[in-house]
Amino acid sequence: MFRSKDGGKTWQKALYRNSDAGAVDISMDPNNPRILFATIWQTRRSFWNLNSGGPGSGMFRSLDGGDTWEELSGRNGLPGGVLGKIGVSISEAQRGRVYALLKAEGDKIGLYRTDDYGDRWIQISQNRDLMHRPFYYTHVFADPEHADAVYVSNLQMWKSTNAGANFTQVITPHDDNHDLWIDPVNPKRMIEGNDGGACVTFNGGRTWSSIYNQNTAQFYRIDVDDRHPYRVYATQQDNTSISVPSASEWGVITLGDCTYPGTGESGFIAVDPKDPDIVYCGAIGSSPGDCGALQRYDHRTRQIRLVNVWPEKTSGMASKNMRYRFAWTFPITFSPHGQKTLYVGGNHVFRSRDEGSSWTVISPDLSLNDPARQNHSGGVLTHDDSGAEVHATCASIVESPHRNGEIWASTDDGLVHVTRNDGAQWSNVTPKAMPELAYVGCVEISPHGADTVYIAATRYKLADYQPYLFRTKDGGKNWDSIVGDFPKCEIIRVVRADPVRPGLLFAGTETGVFFSLDDGEHWSRMAGSLPVVPIYDLKIKGSDLVAGTHGRSFWILDDVTPLRELTADPKEVKLVGPRPTVRSKLNWIVGPGLSKIGMSYGLFWGIGAATEVVELEDDGAIAAISIAARIRPTGRLSTTGCPMICRARSSSRSAMPLTRPLSSSRATTRTFPSTRS
């Protein structure tokens, strides 16, 4: 834990345990800021293991503003020994009262309270509803006005009005509750953070504001179909899979335009290229079927069918004891050569030709298959074998569009394999420069050459934040690094090759999107309105670049044609022709009320969105910017009314869609949806 005495200009280390433990919670007495309670948590997490708890965990107290600290663990009624995560909260309503929620051995787990700043503690509750998955939650909050009122956030949110003896559930808009701010002046006014977003209450939690007004969707992998307008699909963390149109006739995409093709919380999603009503998605964590949960969704019937490769109950099982291992984000992909051939990746590659009704193993175990990285996860206090740490599996699978039966597969422990005879034999073609245990999350076959293949890898979970990009031009015999002048410490998750211009590459990183015009020798960050956010997947659809972010929903860059026509010489001037435009909006009704600056709720009767005419900051022009709820407009941004999808124009002026002129101004549509998916 660090402390600043000059408003954050400089910092000094105030509390330290060891290299395996870190400060996780701190509470300052509102009545005396020199009294501090802090907790240290011993934990480490890797690709294959979570180890929570150990002798490094503990509770500490300072009575001099953090100059000196004393450990309270194992003293005055607090348990000692092996401890896990600890939450702490000092009461403002009663001097001396402190609540502590902690993970300990056996029946020592639970909620503790002291009324004399830690000189004597009593265990109040062993209620297991307060302690589900302790590493993930373990948060406690004292009410600032009522000494006996205390909140605990967990899978559900809980409140006690008798100092922790009994708890009742506080219903929130979403499960997995993690944070809470209580207004010290009016405790009925609270802001709560959960895995669905943030919500506000003005009546002590009886009702909450919506979480469907925030661009906070976290996507793992995405896909697009061939409809017009095409739809974007993704699996999203702690929510359903979702399908969102890239455009609509109203000029704004509302919640009613979205569909939910499965419950897939995690993993890949694949749309049947011959029938876009059929969607397959990985659903570990949000579906029956445990590790390897694979859903087939039929939009015509709105029904889901489990088509797991191997139906085995694996919750609580060490991955070394599983028949087949499937990672949290196991690959799902269709063959580009028809016949409804579907591939799925576990530690083997599996193939189905009957829509998942049966599966054939077509590879050996392609991972390192090291049993040392396949044990129970969670730590000495609590096993947590939920599927997130299943390791030594395929991370990406793709069949060559040039050669039927040539299948490439990469793993989460640093290997790349290829078969050129439909799985009969496999060859290890891993680049020699591939670092040990790299997560090889993307294999991209060039549209312009059968033997040119790109791969993206990362080792950020092993504290290695360097970018790794490789290219082969001879089918995997030799590999070159194409990191070029990529920024250091910019991890790369995905690389895509443009289908029109050879050498035009796009890379999704931890902070945005980069592009190269010369096949990876030089890289540039794509500017514009895309926020700083992890890019987990990219797709190129026609001349659109579609990005799935982990925290800011979908983004679409309209028209990469200028990049396709640019030369590598930045001094050369070139006139870029616009792409063909298809009229899709109901222009006779969309955008009424643009005659003055302000809000207009007249998009059309029954459409859950509104428009706002604003003045652009760059040149004072009047425009109605299309945007999701509460996002500030910029000169380059045009987003839809659904907080799931945002559109970034490829130029700041000419690409902005004109509706009708206001004097000499340009205008687009800014929209505010009533809900979000």
ZADOVO-275983 format. One record per residue (C-alpha): x, y, z. Coordinates in steps of 0.25 Angstrom, whole numbers, plus 5000, padded with zeros to 4 digits. Example, Ala and Ser with C-alpha at 12.3 -4.5 7.8 and 13.67 -1.06 7.14 Angstrom:
     px     py     pz
   5049   4982   5031
   5055   4996   5029
# end
This chain:
     px     py     pz
   5000   5000   5000
   5005   5014   4996
   5002   5027   5003
   5003   5041   4997
   5004   5054   5006
   5004   5064   4994
   4991   5061   4987
   4997   5049   4978
   5010   5057   4973
   5019   5047   4981
   5016   5033   4987
   5023   5025   4998
   5022   5011   5001
   5014   5010   5014
   5011   4995   5016
   5017   4983   5010
   5017   4968   5013
   5024   4960   5002
   5025   4958   4987
   5013   4948   4987
   5004   4957   4995
   4997   4971   4992
   4988   4981   4999
   4974   4978   4995
   4965   4987   5004
   4967   4999   5013
   4957   5007   5022
   4960   5021   5028
   4952   5025   5040
   4943   5037   5036
   4944   5043   5050
   4959   5041   5051
   4967   5040   5038
   4979   5035   5046
   4972   5022   5049
   4974   5012   5037
   4971   4998   5035
   4977   4990   5023
   4977   4976   5018
   4987   4968   5011
   4984   4957   5002
   4993   4946   4997
   4989   4941   4983
   4995   4938   4970
   4988   4935   4957
   4993   4929   4944
   4987   4923   4931
   4985   4910   4938
   4984   4913   4953
   4978   4922   4964
   4985   4921   4977
   4977   4929   4987
   4981   4929   5002
   4994   4927   5010
   5002   4932   5022
   5004   4945   5015
   4989   4949   5017
   4986   4958   5029
   4979   4970   5035
   4987   4982   5040
   4984   4994   5048
   4990   5008   5048
   4987   5019   5059
   4997   5029   5053
   4992   5032   5039
   5000   5020   5033
   5014   5023   5039
   5014   5010   5047
   5005   4997   5046
   5002   4986   5055
   4997   4972   5050
   4983   4968   5057
   4982   4954   5050
   4982   4943   5060
   4980   4953   5072
   4969   4958   5080
   4959   4948   5074
   4963   4949   5059
   4966   4936   5053
   4981   4933   5050
   4987   4922   5041
   4985   4922   5027
   4976   4933   5023
   4970   4937   5009
   4964   4950   5004
   4959   4960   5015
   4950   4972   5014
   4949   4983   5025
   4940   4995   5027
   4941   5005   5039
   4927   5010   5044
   4925   5025   5043
   4912   5024   5052
   4919   5018   5064
   4933   5021   5069
   4942   5008   5070
   4933   4999   5062
   4939   4992   5050
   4934   4980   5042
   4943   4970   5035
   4939   4959   5025
   4950   4949   5024
   4953   4935   5018
   4959   4926   5028
   4961   4911   5031
   4948   4903   5035
   4938   4910   5043
   4946   4922   5045
   4941   4928   5032
   4931   4939   5033
   4928   4953   5038
   4935   4959   5050
   4932   4972   5058
   4940   4980   5068
   4935   4992   5076
   4948   4996   5081
   4956   4998   5068
   4961   4984   5068
   4965   4981   5083
   4954   4970   5083
   4947   4963   5072
   4935   4954   5072
   4930   4945   5060
   4916   4950   5057
   4912   4941   5045
   4917   4929   5037
   4906   4930   5027
   4912   4924   5014
   4903   4933   5005
   4913   4944   5009
   4925   4936   5005
   4923   4930   4992
   4936   4929   4984
   4943   4937   4994
   4954   4941   4984
   4944   4948   4975
   4936   4956   4985
   4939   4958   5000
   4934   4972   5002
   4927   4979   5014
   4922   4993   5015
   4917   5000   5028
   4905   5009   5027
   4910   5023   5031
   4898   5027   5039
   4893   5014   5045
   4903   5006   5053
   4896   4993   5053
   4894   4994   5038
   4904   4987   5029
   4905   4982   5015
   4912   4970   5008
   4913   4969   4993
   4915   4955   4987
   4907   4947   4977
   4895   4954   4983
   4896   4967   4991
   4892   4966   5006
   4888   4975   5017
   4888   4974   5032
   4881   4983   5042
   4885   4976   5055
   4900   4978   5054
   4902   4966   5045
   4894   4955   5053
   4884   4953   5041
   4884   4957   5027
   4873   4959   5016
   4876   4960   5001
   4876   4974   4994
   4871   4971   4980
   4880   4978   4970
   4879   4978   4954
   4890   4968   4952
   4897   4957   4960
   4912   4957   4964
   4912   4970   4973
   4926   4976   4975
   4926   4990   4980
   4917   5000   4988
   4917   5015   4990
   4908   5020   5001
   4905   5035   5002
   4910   5039   5016
   4899   5050   5016
   4888   5041   5012
   4890   5026   5013
   4878   5023   5005
   4886   5029   4993
   4896   5018   4988
   4903   5014   4975
   4906   5000   4973
   4915   4993   4964
   4913   4979   4958
   4916   4970   4946
   4905   4977   4938
   4910   4991   4941
   4907   5002   4951
   4893   5006   4957
   4888   5016   4966
   4877   5016   4977
   4870   5027   4984
   4862   5018   4994
   4872   5009   5001
   4872   4998   4990
   4857   4996   4988
   4859   5000   4974
   4871   5003   4965
   4874   5011   4952
   4876   5003   4940
   4889   4996   4936
   4884   4997   4921
   4890   5010   4918
   4905   5008   4918
   4914   5004   4907
   4921   4993   4916
   4919   4980   4909
   4931   4971   4910
   4932   4962   4898
   4941   4950   4896
   4940   4947   4881
   4931   4952   4870
   4925   4948   4857
   4917   4954   4846
   4907   4949   4836
   4904   4951   4821
   4890   4959   4823
   4888   4973   4819
   4890   4980   4828
   4900   4970   4833
   4898   4966   4848
   4910   4965   4858
   4910   4954   4868
   4918   4952   4881
   4919   4945   4894
   4919   4954   4906
   4924   4953   4920
   4913   4951   4930
   4902   4953   4920
   4896   4945   4908
   4901   4944   4894
   4896   4955   4886
   4893   4959   4872
   4892   4973   4868
   4890   4979   4854
   4900   4988   4848
   4890   4998   4843
   4875   5000   4843
   4864   5007   4835
   4862   5017   4847
   4876   5022   4847
   4877   5017   4861
   4879   5003   4866
   4870   5000   4878
   4869   4989   4888
   4857   4983   4880
   4867   4981   4868
   4875   4972   4876
   4874   4957   4878
   4880   4947   4888
   4886   4935   4881
   4889   4926   4893
   4893   4929   4907
   4908   4928   4903
   4915   4936   4914
   4929   4932   4909
   4937   4927   4897
   4935   4927   4882
   4923   4929   4874
   4920   4924   4860
   4909   4927   4850
   4905   4917   4840
   4910   4923   4827
   4899   4916   4819
   4888   4919   4829
   4890   4931   4838
   4878   4927   4847
   4887   4916   4853
   4898   4920   4863
   4907   4912   4871
   4914   4918   4884
   4922   4914   4895
   4915   4916   4908
   4924   4911   4920
   4919   4918   4932
   4905   4921   4927
   4899   4908   4923
   4898   4893   4927
   4908   4885   4921
   4920   4890   4929
   4934   4891   4923
   4931   4889   4908
   4917   4895   4908
   4914   4897   4894
   4900   4902   4889
   4893   4902   4876
   4883   4913   4874
   4872   4913   4864
   4866   4927   4862
   4854   4921   4855
   4849   4914   4868
   4857   4922   4878
   4862   4909   4884
   4875   4905   4889
   4881   4891   4888
   4893   4886   4895
   4903   4879   4885
   4915   4877   4894
   4926   4869   4889
   4927   4861   4902
   4916   4862   4912
   4923   4861   4925
   4921   4868   4939
   4934   4875   4941
   4931   4885   4952
   4940   4883   4963
   4949   4874   4955
   4964   4876   4953
   4966   4877   4938
   4976   4866   4938
   4964   4856   4941
   4955   4861   4930
   4953   4852   4918
   4955   4865   4909
   4959   4879   4913
   4952   4891   4908
   4957   4905   4912
   4948   4916   4916
   4949   4922   4901
   4950   4909   4893
   4950   4911   4878
   4938   4909   4869
   4939   4911   4854
   4932   4906   4841
   4940   4901   4829
   4940   4911   4818
   4938   4899   4808
   4923   4896   4811
   4916   4883   4816
   4913   4890   4829
   4926   4885   4834
   4928   4890   4848
   4941   4890   4856
   4943   4891   4872
   4956   4892   4879
   4959   4885   4893
   4972   4879   4895
   4969   4871   4882
   4962   4877   4870
   4948   4871   4868
   4939   4871   4855
   4925   4870   4853
   4917   4869   4839
   4903   4867   4845
   4902   4881   4853
   4908   4876   4866
   4899   4863   4867
   4912   4855   4866
   4927   4858   4867
   4940   4852   4862
   4954   4854   4868
   4963   4858   4857
   4976   4861   4864
   4984   4856   4876
   4986   4865   4888
   4992   4877   4882
   4997   4884   4895
   5009   4881   4903
   5000   4873   4912
   5008   4876   4925
   5000   4870   4937
   5007   4880   4946
   4998   4891   4940
   4985   4883   4941
   4983   4882   4956
   4972   4887   4965
   4970   4902   4964
   4966   4912   4976
   4977   4910   4987
   4978   4903   5000
   4965   4909   5006
   4955   4907   4994
   4956   4900   4981
   4950   4908   4970
   4950   4899   4958
   4940   4907   4950
   4946   4905   4936
   4954   4918   4935
   4967   4911   4938
   4966   4899   4929
   4979   4899   4922
   4987   4892   4911
   4976   4893   4900
   4974   4899   4886
   4973   4915   4886
   4970   4916   4871
   4966   4908   4859
   4964   4912   4845
   4963   4904   4832
   4970   4909   4820
   4961   4916   4810
   4971   4912   4799
   4972   4897   4802
   4961   4888   4807
   4966   4880   4818
   4978   4889   4823
   4975   4892   4837
   4983   4901   4846
   4982   4900   4861
   4989   4908   4872
   4989   4906   4887
   4989   4913   4900
   5003   4908   4904
   5011   4912   4892
   5009   4903   4880
   5005   4903   4866
   5001   4891   4858
   4996   4889   4844
   4990   4877   4836
   4989   4877   4821
   4981   4864   4820
   4968   4866   4828
   4974   4862   4841
   4981   4849   4837
   4995   4855   4841
   4999   4867   4848
   5012   4875   4848
   5017   4884   4859
   5021   4897   4852
   5023   4906   4864
   5032   4918   4862
   5046   4916   4868
   5045   4930   4874
   5031   4927   4881
   5033   4929   4896
   5030   4918   4905
   5016   4916   4909
   5011   4928   4900
   4996   4929   4898
   4995   4928   4883
   4981   4933   4882
   4980   4936   4867
   4984   4929   4854
   4980   4937   4841
   4982   4931   4828
   4985   4942   4817
   4974   4943   4807
   4985   4946   4796
   4994   4934   4798
   4992   4920   4803
   5005   4919   4809
   5005   4932   4816
   5000   4931   4831
   5000   4941   4842
   4999   4938   4857
   4998   4947   4869
   5002   4943   4883
   5003   4948   4897
   5009   4945   4911
   5003   4956   4919
   4998   4946   4930
   5012   4943   4932
   5016   4957   4934
   5022   4958   4920
   5015   4970   4913
   5023   4970   4900
   5016   4969   4886
   5017   4956   4878
   5014   4955   4864
   5019   4945   4854
   5018   4942   4839
   5021   4931   4830
   5022   4931   4815
   5025   4916   4813
   5014   4909   4820
   5021   4909   4834
   5035   4905   4830
   5041   4918   4834
   5035   4930   4842
   5039   4944   4843
   5035   4954   4854
   5026   4965   4849
   5026   4973   4861
   5034   4984   4854
   5033   4997   4861
   5021   4993   4870
   5021   5000   4883
   5027   4992   4894
   5018   4987   4905
   5006   4987   4896
   5001   4973   4896
   4994   4967   4884
   4982   4958   4884
   4977   4958   4869
   4983   4960   4855
   4975   4961   4842
   4979   4962   4828
   4971   4971   4819
   4964   4963   4808
   4966   4974   4797
   4980   4980   4799
   4992   4971   4801
   5000   4975   4813
   4989   4983   4820
   4988   4977   4834
   4980   4981   4846
   4984   4977   4860
   4975   4978   4873
   4983   4981   4885
   4981   4984   4900
   4978   4999   4897
   4973   4999   4883
   4975   4996   4868
   4988   4997   4860
   4990   4996   4845
   5001   4993   4836
   5002   4997   4821
   5015   4989   4818
   5012   4975   4824
   5017   4978   4838
   5029   4986   4836
   5023   4998   4841
   5011   5000   4850
   5002   5012   4853
   4991   5014   4864
   4977   5016   4858
   4973   5030   4863
   4959   5035   4864
   4948   5033   4875
   4951   5018   4878
   4953   5018   4893
   4965   5013   4900
   4960   4998   4902
   4965   4984   4901
   4961   4979   4887
   4958   4964   4888
   4954   4961   4873
   4954   4968   4859
   4946   4964   4847
   4946   4971   4833
   4933   4971   4826
   4933   4977   4813
   4940   4990   4815
   4936   4991   4830
   4945   4988   4841
   4937   4982   4853
   4944   4982   4867
   4939   4974   4879
   4944   4981   4892
   4945   4976   4906
   4938   4987   4913
   4933   4997   4903
   4923   4988   4894
   4924   4987   4879
   4931   4997   4870
   4930   4998   4855
   4940   5006   4846
   4932   5010   4834
   4939   5008   4821
   4954   5005   4821
   4955   5008   4806
   4964   5020   4809
   4975   5010   4815
   4973   5001   4804
   4977   5012   4794
   4988   5019   4802
   5002   5017   4798
   5013   5015   4809
   5019   5029   4805
   5012   5039   4815
   5015   5050   4806
   5008   5045   4794
   4994   5052   4791
   4983   5043   4786
   4968   5045   4783
   4960   5034   4790
   4947   5029   4783
   4936   5027   4792
   4930   5013   4793
   4916   5010   4788
   4905   5014   4797
   4892   5007   4799
   4880   5015   4804
   4874   5008   4816
   4868   5019   4825
   4854   5024   4825
   4859   5038   4822
   4845   5044   4821
   4843   5041   4836
   4856   5039   4843
   4862   5052   4849
   4851   5061   4852
   4853   5073   4861
   4867   5077   4855
   4863   5091   4854
   4869   5096   4867
   4879   5092   4877
   4873   5083   4888
   4866   5069   4890
   4855   5063   4881
   4847   5051   4885
   4841   5050   4871
   4849   5040   4865
   4836   5032   4862
   4825   5027   4871
   4829   5015   4879
   4843   5016   4876
   4851   5016   4889
   4861   5027   4885
   4863   5042   4884
   4872   5051   4876
   4879   5063   4881
   4885   5074   4873
   4898   5079   4878
   4909   5089   4873
   4922   5082   4869
   4934   5087   4876
   4944   5087   4865
   4937   5097   4856
   4924   5101   4863
   4916   5094   4852
   4902   5089   4857
   4900   5074   4856
   4891   5064   4862
   4901   5053   4866
   4897   5039   4867
   4902   5033   4880
   4899   5024   4891
   4894   5029   4904
   4903   5039   4911
   4915   5038   4902
   4920   5051   4898
   4921   5054   4883
   4933   5057   4875
   4936   5061   4861
   4939   5047   4857
   4928   5039   4864
   4915   5034   4859
   4909   5023   4868
   4896   5016   4869
   4885   5017   4879
   4888   5003   4885
   4900   5004   4895
   4904   4990   4889
   4910   4996   4876
   4917   5009   4872
   4922   5014   4858
   4934   5022   4856
   4935   5029   4843
   4948   5027   4835
   4949   5042   4833
   4944   5054   4842
   4936   5061   4831
   4932   5055   4818
   4929   5042   4824
   4919   5047   4834
   4905   5044   4829
   4897   5056   4824
   4882   5057   4827
   4879   5071   4824
   4887   5084   4825
   4885   5094   4835
   4890   5107   4829
   4905   5103   4825
   4905   5092   4836
   4906   5077   4834
   4897   5068   4842
   4896   5054   4847
   4887   5047   4858
   4890   5047   4873
   4881   5037   4879
   4878   5032   4893
   4872   5019   4895
   4863   5015   4907
   4869   5002   4910
   4881   4994   4905
   4884   4979   4903
# end
